């Protein structure tokens, strides 16, 4: 009976780790890697939903061109995802370009 009292909490902790903590850690690492790879010319979307093209990257500040003469500054962490054609090309086309 004492062994079951020890095993059940351990199973709950292990399940919590594998189904909640580990996937969140992978997502966070992927977003951090993306944030570090930001470069001039990338088509992006910010976390607030603004679309634009990166004009300049200075440390943690990203200058985004949203219109012909409109430039906005964003924190690097505010860039949500990339929209360039390469990023969303079908898998067959990605293999051809690599």
Secondary structure, DSSP 4 states (H G I P E B T S, - for coil): -HHHHHHHHHHHHHHHIIIIIHHHHHHHHHHHHHHHT--TT-EEEETT--EEEEEEEETTEEEEEEETTEEEEEEGGGEEEE--TTTTS-HHHHHHH-
